[in-house]
Amino acid sequence: MRIPPRAATFNSDVEAFHRLVQDEFYRLERFHGLKYFLGKAYTYVAYFNLHRPNRYRDNKTPFDIASSLNPNLP
């Protein structure tokens, strides 16, 4: 998916996410094959989206933010 035109903060959000993944995942984890990488990557994404508070977003997780925009999310 592409960033919409004139959406100034979208690019900074993407860059911040990439930095966090680099710092919190790639630099800390060791992978012993594709199976282990995929398992750890899935776990990190679940943690990031459901449990990791974002201090620049009122300590809400991405799921909290999405739920506030759409209360019918499963």
PDB file with one MODEL, atoms N, CA, C and O in Angstrom:
MODEL        1
ATOM      1  N   MET A   1       0.836  -1.162   0.000  1.00  0.00           N
ATOM      2  CA  MET A   1       0.000   0.000   0.000  1.00  0.00           C
ATOM      3  C   MET A   1       0.892   1.240   0.000  1.00  0.00           C
ATOM      4  O   MET A   1       1.934   1.266   0.655  1.00  0.00           O
ATOM      5  N   ARG A   2       0.483   2.244  -0.724  1.00  0.00           N
ATOM      6  CA  ARG A   2       1.271   3.474  -0.798  1.00  0.00           C
ATOM      7  C   ARG A   2       0.746   4.528   0.171  1.00  0.00           C
ATOM      8  O   ARG A   2      -0.422   4.521   0.559  1.00  0.00           O
ATOM      9  N   ILE A   3       1.643   5.431   0.546  1.00  0.00           N
ATOM     10  CA  ILE A   3       1.261   6.549   1.398  1.00  0.00           C
ATOM     11  C   ILE A   3       0.478   7.540   0.540  1.00  0.00           C
ATOM     12  O   ILE A   3       0.918   7.887  -0.556  1.00  0.00           O
ATOM     13  N   PRO A   4      -0.674   8.000   1.022  1.00  0.00           N
ATOM     14  CA  PRO A   4      -1.465   8.955   0.234  1.00  0.00           C
ATOM     15  C   PRO A   4      -0.728  10.286   0.049  1.00  0.00           C
ATOM     16  O   PRO A   4       0.075  10.672   0.899  1.00  0.00           O
ATOM     17  N   PRO A   5      -0.998  10.985  -1.053  1.00  0.00           N
ATOM     18  CA  PRO A   5      -0.383  12.296  -1.256  1.00  0.00           C
ATOM     19  C   PRO A   5      -0.765  13.261  -0.123  1.00  0.00           C
ATOM     20  O   PRO A   5      -1.877  13.205   0.403  1.00  0.00           O
ATOM     21  N   ARG A   6       0.149  14.122   0.232  1.00  0.00           N
ATOM     22  CA  ARG A   6      -0.041  15.150   1.255  1.00  0.00           C
ATOM     23  C   ARG A   6      -0.386  14.579   2.638  1.00  0.00           C
ATOM     24  O   ARG A   6      -1.078  15.231   3.421  1.00  0.00           O
ATOM     25  N   ALA A   7       0.081  13.396   2.930  1.00  0.00           N
ATOM     26  CA  ALA A   7      -0.111  12.798   4.263  1.00  0.00           C
ATOM     27  C   ALA A   7       1.227  12.897   4.991  1.00  0.00           C
ATOM     28  O   ALA A   7       1.969  11.921   5.092  1.00  0.00           O
ATOM     29  N   ALA A   8       1.511  14.065   5.484  1.00  0.00           N
ATOM     30  CA  ALA A   8       2.847  14.404   5.989  1.00  0.00           C
ATOM     31  C   ALA A   8       3.359  13.475   7.080  1.00  0.00           C
ATOM     32  O   ALA A   8       4.547  13.152   7.090  1.00  0.00           O
ATOM     33  N   THR A   9       2.511  13.037   7.989  1.00  0.00           N
ATOM     34  CA  THR A   9       3.018  12.238   9.106  1.00  0.00           C
ATOM     35  C   THR A   9       3.138  10.756   8.777  1.00  0.00           C
ATOM     36  O   THR A   9       3.785  10.022   9.524  1.00  0.00           O
ATOM     37  N   PHE A  10       2.546  10.298   7.703  1.00  0.00           N
ATOM     38  CA  PHE A  10       2.586   8.872   7.397  1.00  0.00           C
ATOM     39  C   PHE A  10       4.016   8.372   7.216  1.00  0.00           C
ATOM     40  O   PHE A  10       4.377   7.318   7.740  1.00  0.00           O
ATOM     41  N   ASN A  11       4.829   9.121   6.476  1.00  0.00           N
ATOM     42  CA  ASN A  11       6.191   8.678   6.226  1.00  0.00           C
ATOM     43  C   ASN A  11       6.986   8.610   7.524  1.00  0.00           C
ATOM     44  O   ASN A  11       7.761   7.674   7.720  1.00  0.00           O
ATOM     45  N   SER A  12       6.811   9.573   8.404  1.00  0.00           N
ATOM     46  CA  SER A  12       7.546   9.546   9.675  1.00  0.00           C
ATOM     47  C   SER A  12       7.100   8.358  10.526  1.00  0.00           C
ATOM     48  O   SER A  12       7.917   7.773  11.237  1.00  0.00           O
ATOM     49  N   ASP A  13       5.821   7.992  10.466  1.00  0.00           N
ATOM     50  CA  ASP A  13       5.342   6.816  11.206  1.00  0.00           C
ATOM     51  C   ASP A  13       5.986   5.544  10.669  1.00  0.00           C
ATOM     52  O   ASP A  13       6.385   4.674  11.443  1.00  0.00           O
ATOM     53  N   VAL A  14       6.088   5.433   9.360  1.00  0.00           N
ATOM     54  CA  VAL A  14       6.712   4.249   8.751  1.00  0.00           C
ATOM     55  C   VAL A  14       8.184   4.180   9.121  1.00  0.00           C
ATOM     56  O   VAL A  14       8.683   3.113   9.477  1.00  0.00           O
ATOM     57  N   GLU A  15       8.879   5.299   9.043  1.00  0.00           N
ATOM     58  CA  GLU A  15      10.301   5.318   9.393  1.00  0.00           C
ATOM     59  C   GLU A  15      10.517   5.000  10.867  1.00  0.00           C
ATOM     60  O   GLU A  15      11.470   4.300  11.210  1.00  0.00           O
ATOM     61  N   ALA A  16       9.656   5.499  11.743  1.00  0.00           N
ATOM     62  CA  ALA A  16       9.771   5.197  13.168  1.00  0.00           C
ATOM     63  C   ALA A  16       9.556   3.703  13.419  1.00  0.00           C
ATOM     64  O   ALA A  16      10.275   3.096  14.212  1.00  0.00           O
ATOM     65  N   PHE A  17       8.564   3.109  12.741  1.00  0.00           N
ATOM     66  CA  PHE A  17       8.320   1.673  12.885  1.00  0.00           C
ATOM     67  C   PHE A  17       9.540   0.877  12.428  1.00  0.00           C
ATOM     68  O   PHE A  17       9.956  -0.059  13.111  1.00  0.00           O
ATOM     69  N   HIS A  18      10.111   1.235  11.291  1.00  0.00           N
ATOM     70  CA  HIS A  18      11.291   0.509  10.798  1.00  0.00           C
ATOM     71  C   HIS A  18      12.447   0.605  11.787  1.00  0.00           C
ATOM     72  O   HIS A  18      13.155  -0.377  12.009  1.00  0.00           O
ATOM     73  N   ARG A  19      12.642   1.783  12.383  1.00  0.00           N
ATOM     74  CA  ARG A  19      13.713   1.935  13.376  1.00  0.00           C
ATOM     75  C   ARG A  19      13.456   1.059  14.595  1.00  0.00           C
ATOM     76  O   ARG A  19      14.374   0.421  15.110  1.00  0.00           O
ATOM     77  N   LEU A  20      12.209   1.027  15.055  1.00  0.00           N
ATOM     78  CA  LEU A  20      11.880   0.205  16.223  1.00  0.00           C
ATOM     79  C   LEU A  20      12.089  -1.278  15.933  1.00  0.00           C
ATOM     80  O   LEU A  20      12.619  -2.004  16.774  1.00  0.00           O
ATOM     81  N   VAL A  21      11.681  -1.730  14.760  1.00  0.00           N
ATOM     82  CA  VAL A  21      11.892  -3.136  14.390  1.00  0.00           C
ATOM     83  C   VAL A  21      13.381  -3.443  14.359  1.00  0.00           C
ATOM     84  O   VAL A  21      13.815  -4.492  14.835  1.00  0.00           O
ATOM     85  N   GLN A  22      14.154  -2.535  13.804  1.00  0.00           N
ATOM     86  CA  GLN A  22      15.610  -2.737  13.763  1.00  0.00           C
ATOM     87  C   GLN A  22      16.182  -2.827  15.176  1.00  0.00           C
ATOM     88  O   GLN A  22      16.949  -3.742  15.475  1.00  0.00           O
ATOM     89  N   ASP A  23      15.815  -1.884  16.047  1.00  0.00           N
ATOM     90  CA  ASP A  23      16.371  -1.834  17.399  1.00  0.00           C
ATOM     91  C   ASP A  23      15.861  -2.943  18.306  1.00  0.00           C
ATOM     92  O   ASP A  23      16.632  -3.524  19.070  1.00  0.00           O
ATOM     93  N   GLU A  24      14.572  -3.241  18.228  1.00  0.00           N
ATOM     94  CA  GLU A  24      13.949  -4.170  19.181  1.00  0.00           C
ATOM     95  C   GLU A  24      13.895  -5.609  18.690  1.00  0.00           C
ATOM     96  O   GLU A  24      13.696  -6.522  19.491  1.00  0.00           O
ATOM     97  N   PHE A  25      14.064  -5.827  17.415  1.00  0.00           N
ATOM     98  CA  PHE A  25      13.918  -7.185  16.895  1.00  0.00           C
ATOM     99  C   PHE A  25      15.213  -7.681  16.256  1.00  0.00           C
ATOM    100  O   PHE A  25      15.829  -8.618  16.764  1.00  0.00           O
ATOM    101  N   TYR A  26      15.630  -7.072  15.162  1.00  0.00           N
ATOM    102  CA  TYR A  26      16.784  -7.587  14.426  1.00  0.00           C
ATOM    103  C   TYR A  26      18.077  -7.540  15.221  1.00  0.00           C
ATOM    104  O   TYR A  26      18.911  -8.437  15.096  1.00  0.00           O
ATOM    105  N   ARG A  27      18.256  -6.505  16.039  1.00  0.00           N
ATOM    106  CA  ARG A  27      19.514  -6.403  16.800  1.00  0.00           C
ATOM    107  C   ARG A  27      19.541  -7.301  18.024  1.00  0.00           C
ATOM    108  O   ARG A  27      20.617  -7.567  18.560  1.00  0.00           O
ATOM    109  N   LEU A  28      18.389  -7.776  18.483  1.00  0.00           N
ATOM    110  CA  LEU A  28      18.346  -8.585  19.702  1.00  0.00           C
ATOM    111  C   LEU A  28      18.184 -10.073  19.453  1.00  0.00           C
ATOM    112  O   LEU A  28      18.648 -10.894  20.244  1.00  0.00           O
ATOM    113  N   GLU A  29      17.531 -10.421  18.364  1.00  0.00           N
ATOM    114  CA  GLU A  29      17.210 -11.822  18.105  1.00  0.00           C
ATOM    115  C   GLU A  29      18.269 -12.501  17.244  1.00  0.00           C
ATOM    116  O   GLU A  29      18.967 -11.861  16.457  1.00  0.00           O
ATOM    117  N   ARG A  30      18.365 -13.799  17.414  1.00  0.00           N
ATOM    118  CA  ARG A  30      19.217 -14.632  16.570  1.00  0.00           C
ATOM    119  C   ARG A  30      18.313 -15.645  15.888  1.00  0.00           C
ATOM    120  O   ARG A  30      17.372 -16.159  16.492  1.00  0.00           O
ATOM    121  N   PHE A  31      18.604 -15.922  14.640  1.00  0.00           N
ATOM    122  CA  PHE A  31      17.746 -16.809  13.865  1.00  0.00           C
ATOM    123  C   PHE A  31      18.553 -18.008  13.381  1.00  0.00           C
ATOM    124  O   PHE A  31      19.663 -17.870  12.868  1.00  0.00           O
ATOM    125  N   HIS A  32      17.969 -19.175  13.557  1.00  0.00           N
ATOM    126  CA  HIS A  32      18.632 -20.410  13.163  1.00  0.00           C
ATOM    127  C   HIS A  32      17.830 -21.079  12.057  1.00  0.00           C
ATOM    128  O   HIS A  32      17.560 -22.279  12.108  1.00  0.00           O
ATOM    129  N   GLY A  33      17.461 -20.306  11.079  1.00  0.00           N
ATOM    130  CA  GLY A  33      16.700 -20.826   9.951  1.00  0.00           C
ATOM    131  C   GLY A  33      15.400 -20.064   9.758  1.00  0.00           C
ATOM    132  O   GLY A  33      14.956 -19.317  10.630  1.00  0.00           O
ATOM    133  N   LEU A  34      14.809 -20.270   8.605  1.00  0.00           N
ATOM    134  CA  LEU A  34      13.599 -19.547   8.226  1.00  0.00           C
ATOM    135  C   LEU A  34      12.442 -19.823   9.175  1.00  0.00           C
ATOM    136  O   LEU A  34      11.705 -18.901   9.525  1.00  0.00           O
ATOM    137  N   LYS A  35      12.266 -21.062   9.597  1.00  0.00           N
ATOM    138  CA  LYS A  35      11.174 -21.416  10.501  1.00  0.00           C
ATOM    139  C   LYS A  35      11.251 -20.607  11.798  1.00  0.00           C
ATOM    140  O   LYS A  35      10.236 -20.103  12.281  1.00  0.00           O
ATOM    141  N   TYR A  36      12.448 -20.486  12.355  1.00  0.00           N
ATOM    142  CA  TYR A  36      12.629 -19.752  13.604  1.00  0.00           C
ATOM    143  C   TYR A  36      12.433 -18.249  13.385  1.00  0.00           C
ATOM    144  O   TYR A  36      11.837 -17.566  14.218  1.00  0.00           O
ATOM    145  N   PHE A  37      12.941 -17.743  12.260  1.00  0.00           N
ATOM    146  CA  PHE A  37      12.749 -16.332  11.947  1.00  0.00           C
ATOM    147  C   PHE A  37      11.266 -16.000  11.839  1.00  0.00           C
ATOM    148  O   PHE A  37      10.806 -15.029  12.440  1.00  0.00           O
ATOM    149  N   LEU A  38      10.509 -16.797  11.078  1.00  0.00           N
ATOM    150  CA  LEU A  38       9.086 -16.517  10.877  1.00  0.00           C
ATOM    151  C   LEU A  38       8.314 -16.583  12.193  1.00  0.00           C
ATOM    152  O   LEU A  38       7.425 -15.764  12.424  1.00  0.00           O
ATOM    153  N   GLY A  39       8.637 -17.533  13.048  1.00  0.00           N
ATOM    154  CA  GLY A  39       7.974 -17.637  14.344  1.00  0.00           C
ATOM    155  C   GLY A  39       8.256 -16.423  15.216  1.00  0.00           C
ATOM    156  O   GLY A  39       7.344 -15.870  15.830  1.00  0.00           O
ATOM    157  N   LYS A  40       9.512 -16.011  15.272  1.00  0.00           N
ATOM    158  CA  LYS A  40       9.869 -14.848  16.083  1.00  0.00           C
ATOM    159  C   LYS A  40       9.295 -13.565  15.479  1.00  0.00           C
ATOM    160  O   LYS A  40       8.862 -12.679  16.215  1.00  0.00           O
ATOM    161  N   ALA A  41       9.287 -13.457  14.162  1.00  0.00           N
ATOM    162  CA  ALA A  41       8.731 -12.266  13.514  1.00  0.00           C
ATOM    163  C   ALA A  41       7.234 -12.159  13.795  1.00  0.00           C
ATOM    164  O   ALA A  41       6.740 -11.072  14.093  1.00  0.00           O
ATOM    165  N   TYR A  42       6.513 -13.263  13.704  1.00  0.00           N
ATOM    166  CA  TYR A  42       5.073 -13.266  13.983  1.00  0.00           C
ATOM    167  C   TYR A  42       4.818 -12.845  15.434  1.00  0.00           C
ATOM    168  O   TYR A  42       3.918 -12.050  15.704  1.00  0.00           O
ATOM    169  N   THR A  43       5.600 -13.374  16.348  1.00  0.00           N
ATOM    170  CA  THR A  43       5.451 -13.038  17.762  1.00  0.00           C
ATOM    171  C   THR A  43       5.740 -11.563  18.008  1.00  0.00           C
ATOM    172  O   THR A  43       5.020 -10.909  18.764  1.00  0.00           O
ATOM    173  N   TYR A  44       6.789 -11.030  17.379  1.00  0.00           N
ATOM    174  CA  TYR A  44       7.118  -9.614  17.560  1.00  0.00           C
ATOM    175  C   TYR A  44       6.008  -8.717  17.014  1.00  0.00           C
ATOM    176  O   TYR A  44       5.637  -7.738  17.662  1.00  0.00           O
ATOM    177  N   VAL A  45       5.480  -9.031  15.849  1.00  0.00           N
ATOM    178  CA  VAL A  45       4.412  -8.209  15.269  1.00  0.00           C
ATOM    179  C   VAL A  45       3.169  -8.246  16.160  1.00  0.00           C
ATOM    180  O   VAL A  45       2.521  -7.218  16.358  1.00  0.00           O
ATOM    181  N   ALA A  46       2.834  -9.412  16.695  1.00  0.00           N
ATOM    182  CA  ALA A  46       1.696  -9.505  17.617  1.00  0.00           C
ATOM    183  C   ALA A  46       1.955  -8.668  18.862  1.00  0.00           C
ATOM    184  O   ALA A  46       1.076  -7.928  19.305  1.00  0.00           O
ATOM    185  N   TYR A  47       3.143  -8.778  19.427  1.00  0.00           N
ATOM    186  CA  TYR A  47       3.517  -7.968  20.595  1.00  0.00           C
ATOM    187  C   TYR A  47       3.430  -6.475  20.266  1.00  0.00           C
ATOM    188  O   TYR A  47       2.855  -5.700  21.030  1.00  0.00           O
ATOM    189  N   PHE A  48       3.996  -6.080  19.142  1.00  0.00           N
ATOM    190  CA  PHE A  48       4.020  -4.668  18.758  1.00  0.00           C
ATOM    191  C   PHE A  48       2.609  -4.120  18.599  1.00  0.00           C
ATOM    192  O   PHE A  48       2.315  -3.023  19.075  1.00  0.00           O
ATOM    193  N   ASN A  49       1.745  -4.859  17.943  1.00  0.00           N
ATOM    194  CA  ASN A  49       0.395  -4.369  17.649  1.00  0.00           C
ATOM    195  C   ASN A  49      -0.571  -4.467  18.822  1.00  0.00           C
ATOM    196  O   ASN A  49      -1.486  -3.652  18.932  1.00  0.00           O
ATOM    197  N   LEU A  50      -0.386  -5.444  19.697  1.00  0.00           N
ATOM    198  CA  LEU A  50      -1.368  -5.706  20.742  1.00  0.00           C
ATOM    199  C   LEU A  50      -0.926  -5.323  22.154  1.00  0.00           C
ATOM    200  O   LEU A  50      -1.775  -5.053  23.003  1.00  0.00           O
ATOM    201  N   HIS A  51       0.380  -5.292  22.426  1.00  0.00           N
ATOM    202  CA  HIS A  51       0.837  -5.114  23.811  1.00  0.00           C
ATOM    203  C   HIS A  51       1.814  -3.969  24.036  1.00  0.00           C
ATOM    204  O   HIS A  51       1.915  -3.465  25.155  1.00  0.00           O
ATOM    205  N   ARG A  52       2.531  -3.548  23.010  1.00  0.00           N
ATOM    206  CA  ARG A  52       3.580  -2.541  23.197  1.00  0.00           C
ATOM    207  C   ARG A  52       2.985  -1.137  23.161  1.00  0.00           C
ATOM    208  O   ARG A  52       2.541  -0.695  22.102  1.00  0.00           O
ATOM    209  N   PRO A  53       2.962  -0.414  24.304  1.00  0.00           N
ATOM    210  CA  PRO A  53       2.428   0.951  24.297  1.00  0.00           C
ATOM    211  C   PRO A  53       3.360   1.900  23.553  1.00  0.00           C
ATOM    212  O   PRO A  53       4.580   1.733  23.568  1.00  0.00           O
ATOM    213  N   ASN A  54       2.779   2.879  22.917  1.00  0.00           N
ATOM    214  CA  ASN A  54       3.538   3.886  22.189  1.00  0.00           C
ATOM    215  C   ASN A  54       3.431   5.201  22.950  1.00  0.00           C
ATOM    216  O   ASN A  54       2.355   5.795  23.014  1.00  0.00           O
ATOM    217  N   ARG A  55       4.523   5.651  23.518  1.00  0.00           N
ATOM    218  CA  ARG A  55       4.473   6.845  24.365  1.00  0.00           C
ATOM    219  C   ARG A  55       4.123   8.106  23.583  1.00  0.00           C
ATOM    220  O   ARG A  55       3.644   9.075  24.172  1.00  0.00           O
ATOM    221  N   TYR A  56       4.348   8.119  22.280  1.00  0.00           N
ATOM    222  CA  TYR A  56       3.989   9.284  21.471  1.00  0.00           C
ATOM    223  C   TYR A  56       2.525   9.253  21.031  1.00  0.00           C
ATOM    224  O   TYR A  56       2.045  10.191  20.395  1.00  0.00           O
ATOM    225  N   ARG A  57       1.829   8.187  21.366  1.00  0.00           N
ATOM    226  CA  ARG A  57       0.405   8.044  21.034  1.00  0.00           C
ATOM    227  C   ARG A  57      -0.402   7.784  22.309  1.00  0.00           C
ATOM    228  O   ARG A  57      -1.278   6.919  22.331  1.00  0.00           O
ATOM    229  N   ASP A  58      -0.104   8.530  23.357  1.00  0.00           N
ATOM    230  CA  ASP A  58      -0.800   8.408  24.647  1.00  0.00           C
ATOM    231  C   ASP A  58      -0.708   7.013  25.239  1.00  0.00           C
ATOM    232  O   ASP A  58      -1.656   6.542  25.867  1.00  0.00           O
ATOM    233  N   ASN A  59       0.418   6.352  25.047  1.00  0.00           N
ATOM    234  CA  ASN A  59       0.672   4.996  25.557  1.00  0.00           C
ATOM    235  C   ASN A  59      -0.352   3.981  25.072  1.00  0.00           C
ATOM    236  O   ASN A  59      -0.671   3.023  25.777  1.00  0.00           O
ATOM    237  N   LYS A  60      -0.857   4.193  23.882  1.00  0.00           N
ATOM    238  CA  LYS A  60      -1.794   3.239  23.280  1.00  0.00           C
ATOM    239  C   LYS A  60      -1.041   2.324  22.327  1.00  0.00           C
ATOM    240  O   LYS A  60      -0.033   2.714  21.739  1.00  0.00           O
ATOM    241  N   THR A  61      -1.539   1.112  22.183  1.00  0.00           N
ATOM    242  CA  THR A  61      -0.990   0.190  21.200  1.00  0.00           C
ATOM    243  C   THR A  61      -1.628   0.502  19.845  1.00  0.00           C
ATOM    244  O   THR A  61      -2.655   1.180  19.800  1.00  0.00           O
ATOM    245  N   PRO A  62      -1.048   0.029  18.747  1.00  0.00           N
ATOM    246  CA  PRO A  62      -1.702   0.213  17.455  1.00  0.00           C
ATOM    247  C   PRO A  62      -3.134  -0.343  17.445  1.00  0.00           C
ATOM    248  O   PRO A  62      -4.020   0.247  16.827  1.00  0.00           O
ATOM    249  N   PHE A  63      -3.363  -1.471  18.124  1.00  0.00           N
ATOM    250  CA  PHE A  63      -4.717  -2.023  18.171  1.00  0.00           C
ATOM    251  C   PHE A  63      -5.662  -1.101  18.939  1.00  0.00           C
ATOM    252  O   PHE A  63      -6.813  -0.925  18.538  1.00  0.00           O
ATOM    253  N   ASP A  64      -5.188  -0.509  20.039  1.00  0.00           N
ATOM    254  CA  ASP A  64      -6.010   0.445  20.788  1.00  0.00           C
ATOM    255  C   ASP A  64      -6.421   1.620  19.898  1.00  0.00           C
ATOM    256  O   ASP A  64      -7.574   2.050  19.915  1.00  0.00           O
ATOM    257  N   ILE A  65      -5.472   2.127  19.129  1.00  0.00           N
ATOM    258  CA  ILE A  65      -5.756   3.255  18.243  1.00  0.00           C
ATOM    259  C   ILE A  65      -6.757   2.849  17.172  1.00  0.00           C
ATOM    260  O   ILE A  65      -7.724   3.569  16.922  1.00  0.00           O
ATOM    261  N   ALA A  66      -6.533   1.700  16.538  1.00  0.00           N
ATOM    262  CA  ALA A  66      -7.457   1.234  15.499  1.00  0.00           C
ATOM    263  C   ALA A  66      -8.841   0.966  16.077  1.00  0.00           C
ATOM    264  O   ALA A  66      -9.846   1.263  15.432  1.00  0.00           O
ATOM    265  N   SER A  67      -8.904   0.412  17.276  1.00  0.00           N
ATOM    266  CA  SER A  67     -10.193   0.125  17.920  1.00  0.00           C
ATOM    267  C   SER A  67     -10.964   1.393  18.244  1.00  0.00           C
ATOM    268  O   SER A  67     -12.193   1.419  18.180  1.00  0.00           O
ATOM    269  N   SER A  68     -10.230   2.447  18.592  1.00  0.00           N
ATOM    270  CA  SER A  68     -10.921   3.708  18.885  1.00  0.00           C
ATOM    271  C   SER A  68     -11.514   4.315  17.611  1.00  0.00           C
ATOM    272  O   SER A  68     -12.513   5.031  17.674  1.00  0.00           O
ATOM    273  N   LEU A  69     -10.908   4.033  16.461  1.00  0.00           N
ATOM    274  CA  LEU A  69     -11.429   4.524  15.192  1.00  0.00           C
ATOM    275  C   LEU A  69     -12.541   3.651  14.640  1.00  0.00           C
ATOM    276  O   LEU A  69     -13.423   4.124  13.924  1.00  0.00           O
ATOM    277  N   ASN A  70     -12.488   2.347  14.988  1.00  0.00           N
ATOM    278  CA  ASN A  70     -13.503   1.400  14.524  1.00  0.00           C
ATOM    279  C   ASN A  70     -13.802   0.433  15.663  1.00  0.00           C
ATOM    280  O   ASN A  70     -13.135  -0.595  15.780  1.00  0.00           O
ATOM    281  N   PRO A  71     -14.787   0.734  16.505  1.00  0.00           N
ATOM    282  CA  PRO A  71     -15.095  -0.113  17.678  1.00  0.00           C
ATOM    283  C   PRO A  71     -15.550  -1.533  17.319  1.00  0.00           C
ATOM    284  O   PRO A  71     -15.614  -2.391  18.199  1.00  0.00           O
ATOM    285  N   ASN A  72     -15.862  -1.794  16.067  1.00  0.00           N
ATOM    286  CA  ASN A  72     -16.331  -3.128  15.660  1.00  0.00           C
ATOM    287  C   ASN A  72     -15.219  -4.063  15.228  1.00  0.00           C
ATOM    288  O   ASN A  72     -15.498  -5.141  14.702  1.00  0.00           O
ATOM    289  N   LEU A  73     -13.964  -3.682  15.437  1.00  0.00           N
ATOM    290  CA  LEU A  73     -12.864  -4.564  15.070  1.00  0.00           C
ATOM    291  C   LEU A  73     -12.922  -5.845  15.901  1.00  0.00           C
ATOM    292  O   LEU A  73     -13.219  -5.793  17.095  1.00  0.00           O
ATOM    293  N   PRO A  74     -12.643  -6.984  15.285  1.00  0.00           N
ATOM    294  CA  PRO A  74     -12.656  -8.239  16.064  1.00  0.00           C
ATOM    295  C   PRO A  74     -11.455  -8.331  17.004  1.00  0.00           C
ATOM    296  O   PRO A  74     -11.312  -9.316  17.728  1.00  0.00           O
TER     297      PRO A  74
ENDMDL
END
